[in-house]
Amino acid sequence: MNRRLHVGLGSCLWLWLVVSGVDIAQADERLIIEAALDRQIVEPVLAAFAIENPQIDLDYRDRSTLEVDRRARSHDSPPDVVISSAMPWQLALSNEGMAQPLDAPEVDQWPAWAQWRNEVFGFTFEPVVMAYRLELASHMPPPETHRDLLDLLTHYRQWLDGRVVSYSPRDSGVGYALLQQDARYTPRMWDLIAAMGAADVQLETTTQRMLEGLSDGRYWLGYNLLGSYALLWAQTHPDIIVQVPNDYSLVLMRMAFVHRDAPHPAAAKRFVRFLLSRRGQHILAGQTPLFSVRDDVVGPYTAQRLRDQVGDHLYPIPINATLLAFVDTLRRQAFLRRWDREIQILSE
């Protein structure tokens, strides 16, 4: 009798929640996020979500872009939400059916240029920058454009040999994507790569490692760093100068989606909706250096404020089908073969 009573009360409670429109995420109690985004950077957003959803146990896993992509493809233990700055890989996952559409008011209000098929959403607006040690300026004019960087590598090689750092396109998805985008805007990209090879460029897999190397003096000049990390680092490291290139500056977007096989889909949808909401974007704009996308929020880090400061030099990487070509296996192999050839021949 008691067992039947408990079952009946449980069924009534579930029906009441549905009729009342209460999000059933309350029953999930867990949320697994695979992300290529440093937790310390996005912590204000995670903390705010946790306060508003105390019933959800948030399991946030910070990994490299390529590792996030690999785990998103795992059939054994798929995550709930996937976040990455490797935009081509995120779009490819969606194109292969790994993402599920999100039907919500926040999606209806989201700009078309920052989403794909109501499945994948670019929720940050981050400039790609150069950074250098202050002492560099006592030996050479600091670079303001990509052409300046090429000139420095050509004429001041004796000072820069072994002291230039950038992403490894082989080991970093975002590093590879940025170089592919560079090729769209500068016809001398391969000249720049060859010059970096001649200067014995050092390669890292994260912007954080580049910044650490700049601060401890191993590197003097960094190329294609994520501005969100670099600008925050420079606030507490006055010897590091961040330069948004004056000729063009790529802008990447962290892209998030709910996994097709999310084990906790209600909690996953609630989290992505929070990222796109005015509340979530307000936290991004005011408490993180990730730059919000929405134009109805105010703060030191917004896309509109960045446009006002930099002007027409910003070139956002578009979320469209052109990104899919960059993850084509043959194209990627051809690109990396040429990369190896340019780096090795001129560095020998």
C-alpha positions in Angstrom: 0.0 0.0 0.0 2.8 2.4 1.0 4.8 1.6 -2.1 1.8 2.3 -4.4 1.2 5.6 -2.6 4.8 6.7 -3.1 4.7 5.8 -6.8 1.4 7.7 -7.2 2.8 10.8 -5.5 5.9 10.6 -7.6 3.9 10.5 -10.8 1.7 13.4 -9.7 4.8 15.5 -8.8 6.4 14.8 -12.2 3.1 15.7 -14.0 2.9 18.9 -12.0 6.4 19.9 -12.9 5.7 19.3 -16.6 2.4 21.3 -16.5 4.0 24.1 -14.5 6.8 24.4 -17.0 9.6 23.6 -14.5 12.8 22.5 -16.2 13.3 18.8 -15.6 17.0 19.5 -15.4 16.3 19.5 -11.7 16.1 15.7 -11.9 19.4 15.4 -13.8 21.7 16.5 -11.0 24.8 16.3 -13.2 26.3 18.2 -16.2 29.4 17.1 -18.1 31.2 19.8 -20.1 34.2 19.1 -22.3 35.8 22.4 -23.0 38.9 24.0 -24.5 38.5 27.0 -22.3 40.6 27.6 -19.1 38.4 27.2 -16.1 40.0 30.1 -14.3 38.9 32.4 -17.1 35.3 31.2 -17.4 34.8 30.6 -13.6 32.5 33.6 -13.1 30.1 32.2 -15.6 30.3 28.7 -14.1 29.8 30.1 -10.6 26.8 32.1 -11.5 25.2 29.1 -13.2 25.9 26.9 -10.2 24.2 29.5 -7.9 21.1 29.6 -10.0 21.1 25.8 -10.4 22.3 24.3 -7.1 20.6 21.0 -8.0 23.1 20.4 -10.9 26.5 18.9 -10.2 28.7 20.6 -12.8 31.6 18.5 -14.0 33.8 20.8 -16.1 36.7 19.3 -17.9 39.3 21.7 -19.3 41.3 20.1 -22.2 43.1 20.9 -25.5 41.1 21.6 -28.6 42.0 18.3 -30.3 41.3 16.3 -27.1 37.9 17.9 -26.8 37.1 16.9 -30.4 38.2 13.4 -29.7 36.1 13.0 -26.6 33.1 14.5 -28.4 33.3 11.7 -30.9 33.5 9.0 -28.1 30.6 6.6 -28.2 31.3 5.2 -24.8 31.0 8.3 -22.6 29.7 11.3 -24.6 29.6 14.7 -22.8 26.6 16.9 -22.4 28.1 20.1 -23.7 31.1 20.7 -26.0 32.9 24.0 -26.0 36.0 24.8 -28.2 37.8 27.6 -29.9 38.7 25.3 -32.8 35.8 26.5 -34.9 36.2 24.2 -37.9 36.2 21.2 -35.7 33.1 22.3 -33.9 31.2 22.9 -37.2 32.4 19.5 -38.5 31.0 17.8 -35.4 27.6 19.5 -36.1 27.8 18.6 -39.7 28.3 14.9 -38.8 25.2 14.9 -36.6 26.9 15.2 -33.2 24.9 18.2 -32.1 21.2 18.6 -31.4 19.2 21.7 -32.1 18.2 24.1 -29.3 14.7 25.6 -29.3 14.7 28.5 -27.0 14.0 32.3 -26.9 17.7 32.9 -26.5 18.3 31.2 -29.8 15.7 33.3 -31.6 17.5 36.4 -30.4 21.0 35.2 -31.2 22.6 36.8 -34.3 22.6 34.6 -37.4 26.3 35.2 -38.0 27.2 33.6 -34.6 25.3 30.3 -35.0 24.9 27.3 -37.2 21.6 25.6 -37.8 20.3 26.4 -34.3 22.9 23.8 -33.1 26.3 25.5 -32.6 26.6 28.9 -31.1 29.6 31.3 -31.0 29.2 33.0 -27.6 32.4 34.9 -27.3 34.2 37.5 -29.5 37.9 37.2 -29.0 40.6 39.2 -30.9 43.8 37.4 -32.0 46.8 39.4 -31.1 50.6 39.7 -30.9 52.4 40.2 -27.6 56.0 41.1 -26.8 58.3 41.9 -23.9 58.8 45.6 -23.1 62.6 45.2 -23.5 62.1 44.3 -27.2 61.3 48.0 -27.9 64.9 49.0 -26.8 66.3 46.9 -29.7 63.7 47.3 -32.5 60.5 49.0 -33.3 57.6 47.0 -31.9 55.4 45.4 -34.5 51.9 46.9 -35.2 51.0 45.0 -38.4 51.8 41.6 -39.9 54.1 43.3 -42.3 56.0 44.8 -39.4 56.4 41.3 -37.9 57.9 40.0 -41.2 60.3 43.0 -41.3 61.5 42.3 -37.7 62.1 38.7 -38.4 64.0 39.6 -41.5 66.1 42.6 -40.2 66.5 41.8 -36.5 66.9 38.0 -36.6 70.0 38.2 -34.4 67.9 39.4 -31.6 64.9 37.2 -32.2 66.5 33.9 -32.9 64.8 31.3 -30.8 62.8 34.0 -29.0 59.6 34.0 -31.2 56.7 31.8 -30.2 53.4 30.8 -31.8 50.9 27.9 -32.0 51.8 24.5 -33.4 49.3 23.9 -36.2 49.9 20.2 -35.9 49.2 19.9 -32.2 46.6 22.7 -31.8 43.3 22.9 -33.5 43.0 26.6 -32.9 46.5 27.2 -34.1 45.9 25.4 -37.4 42.6 27.3 -37.9 44.2 30.7 -37.3 46.9 30.1 -39.9 44.3 29.0 -42.4 42.4 32.2 -41.8 45.7 34.2 -42.1 46.1 32.8 -45.6 42.8 34.4 -46.5 43.9 37.9 -45.6 47.7 38.2 -46.2 49.2 36.9 -49.5 52.6 36.8 -47.7 51.6 34.3 -45.0 54.1 31.7 -46.2 56.8 34.4 -46.3 56.0 35.1 -42.7 56.1 31.4 -41.8 59.4 30.9 -43.6 60.8 33.9 -41.7 59.6 32.4 -38.4 61.3 29.2 -39.4 64.5 31.0 -40.1 64.3 32.6 -36.7 63.9 29.2 -35.0 60.3 29.8 -33.9 59.2 27.9 -30.8 55.9 26.2 -30.9 53.4 25.8 -28.1 49.9 24.3 -27.8 48.3 27.0 -25.6 48.3 30.8 -25.3 48.9 30.3 -21.6 52.3 28.6 -22.3 53.2 31.4 -24.7 52.5 34.0 -22.0 54.4 32.2 -19.4 57.4 32.0 -21.7 57.2 35.7 -22.5 57.1 36.6 -18.8 60.1 34.4 -17.8 62.1 35.8 -20.7 62.4 32.7 -22.9 60.4 34.4 -25.6 60.4 38.1 -26.7 57.6 38.0 -29.2 54.4 36.0 -29.6 52.2 35.6 -32.7 48.6 34.6 -32.9 47.8 34.6 -29.2 44.2 34.6 -28.0 43.6 38.2 -26.9 41.2 37.1 -24.1 44.1 35.4 -22.3 46.7 37.9 -23.3 44.8 41.0 -22.2 44.1 39.5 -18.8 47.7 38.4 -18.4 49.0 41.9 -19.2 47.0 43.4 -16.4 49.3 41.8 -13.8 52.4 41.6 -16.0 53.3 45.1 -17.0 56.4 43.9 -18.9 54.1 42.3 -21.5 52.6 44.5 -24.2 49.6 43.3 -26.2 49.1 44.5 -29.7 45.9 44.1 -31.7 47.4 44.2 -35.3 46.5 47.5 -37.1 46.2 45.9 -40.6 43.8 43.1 -39.6 42.9 41.2 -36.5 41.2 37.9 -36.6 38.4 37.4 -34.2 37.4 33.9 -33.1 34.4 32.7 -31.2 34.2 29.9 -28.7 31.5 27.6 -30.0 29.2 25.6 -27.8 26.6 22.9 -28.5 24.5 20.3 -26.8 25.8 16.8 -27.7 23.4 14.6 -29.6 23.9 11.8 -27.1 24.0 14.0 -24.0 23.3 11.9 -20.9 21.8 14.9 -19.2 20.1 16.8 -22.0 17.9 19.1 -19.9 20.8 20.3 -17.9 22.9 20.7 -21.0 20.2 22.8 -22.7 19.8 24.9 -19.6 23.6 25.7 -19.6 23.8 26.6 -23.2 20.7 28.8 -22.8 22.5 30.5 -19.9 25.6 31.2 -22.1 23.4 32.9 -24.6 21.2 34.7 -22.1 21.5 38.4 -21.3 22.5 37.3 -17.8 25.3 35.0 -19.0 26.6 37.5 -21.5 26.6 40.3 -19.0 28.9 38.2 -16.8 31.1 37.5 -19.8 31.3 41.2 -20.5 32.0 42.4 -17.0 33.8 39.6 -15.2 35.8 37.8 -17.9 38.0 38.9 -20.9 36.1 36.7 -23.3 34.0 39.5 -24.9 30.3 39.1 -25.1 28.4 38.9 -28.4 25.1 40.4 -27.5 24.6 44.1 -28.2 22.3 44.7 -25.3 24.9 44.2 -22.6 27.3 46.7 -21.2 30.8 46.1 -19.8 34.5 46.4 -20.5 34.5 43.3 -22.7 31.9 43.5 -25.4 32.1 43.0 -29.1 30.7 46.5 -29.7 33.3 48.1 -27.4 36.1 46.2 -29.2 34.8 47.4 -32.5 34.7 51.0 -31.2 38.3 50.7 -30.1 39.9 48.8 -33.0 37.7 50.1 -35.8 37.4 48.2 -39.1 40.5 46.1 -38.6 38.5 43.3 -37.0 37.9 40.3 -39.1 35.6 37.8 -37.3 36.0 34.2 -38.5 32.6 33.4 -40.1 30.5 30.5 -38.8 29.6 29.0 -42.2 30.3 26.1 -44.5 33.7 27.4 -45.5 35.1 26.3 -42.2 34.4 22.6 -43.1 37.1 22.8 -45.9 39.8 23.4 -43.3 39.2 20.0 -41.6 39.3 18.1 -44.9 41.9 15.4 -44.4 43.7 15.9 -47.7 43.7 19.7 -47.3 45.0 19.5 -43.8 47.8 17.1 -44.7 48.9 19.3 -47.7 48.9 22.4 -45.4 51.0 20.6 -42.8 53.5 19.3 -45.3 54.1 22.8 -46.6 54.4 24.1 -43.0 57.0 21.5 -42.3 58.9 22.3 -45.5 59.0 26.0 -44.9 59.9 25.7 -41.2 62.6 23.0 -41.7 64.4 24.2 -44.9 65.0 27.7 -43.6 65.8 26.8 -40.0 68.6 24.4 -41.0 
